[in-house]
Amino acid sequence: MNKFELCLDSTFLYTSLCYKGSSFVNKYSEGKWSRIDKNTVVINSRITDNIIPLQVERVNTSDSIIQICQNLVISQKRNQYKYKNEDFLVTPYIEENNYLELHPELSDEPIQITKNEFLISLGFEPDTINSSEVAMVCHPVKRGSYCIYPEKPFSNIYFEIEKRPKTVECRTFYRLRTEKVNIPVQLGDLLSINIALNDFLFSYRIFDNEKIKLSGSKLIFKDKEDNNKKNKLYIKN
């Protein structure tokens, strides 16, 4: 359920709840709104860029191998649950290639999940007939901070980061990306990379000149993130 509050000082607040009547916020935003004609309001969020910065330090070593060690630095608001390194999936892209797809053996979680493993994870009784049947094939993932050892020199790197807590939550999170660093890396180089995560960005929705139609006392919001579903929202006085 989407909720907009348009304030008299031309600011707005947006929240998306997990389910109707819940106070559990799924996504949120804030920024400025303006009326461009009788039937249309346009909104722009305060934050317009969710690219995560990288701090890279190159260390020369006597080894002939390349080593890349990334470290997550998480800043987060105080809330009921404090997220940890292991709650984030971090995927390196070297020369635009997903390093984990090239090295599935590095995955922290099973790539093939049997029907029994899936049933047990949901708290159901195992299937005694088709116990080894494969229920799903997952992409390789790596949690938190870790090191990798690329086999050959490269010239650029970036990371995609997904917030996926091991605890079950009804909310969804945005998959974010770091800036791409163009840096020539040779054999014997060690890169120490700090990734500065602002935790709230995984739930922050960016609006860029988003148009919302007015119909009497209602806002008609065509949600691009929900198959263009139209939401009728009452204006709060």
Sequence and secondary structure as in RCSB ss.txt:
>XXXX:A:sequence
MNKFELCLDSTFLYTSLCYKGSSFVNKYSEGKWSRIDKNTVVINSRITDNIIPLQVERVNTSDSIIQICQNLVIS
QKRNQYKYKNEDFLVTPYIEENNYLELHPELSDEPIQITKNEFLISLGFEPDTINSSEVAMVCHPVKRGSYCIYP
EKPFSNIYFEIEKRPKTVECRTFYRLRTEKVNIPVQLGDLLSINIALNDFLFSYRIFDNEKIKLSGSKLIFKDKE
DNNKKNKLYIKN
>XXXX:A:secstr
 EEEEE TTSEEEEEEESSTT   EEEEEEEEEEEEETTEEEEEES     B EEEEEEE SSSS EEEEEEEEE
    SS   GGGEEEEEEETTEEHHHH GGG SS SEEEHHHHHHHTT    SSSTT EEEE     BSSEEE  
SS EEEEEEEEEE  SS  S     EEB  EEEEE TTEEEEEEEEEEGGGGTB   SSEEEEEETTEEEEEEGG
GTTEEEEEE   
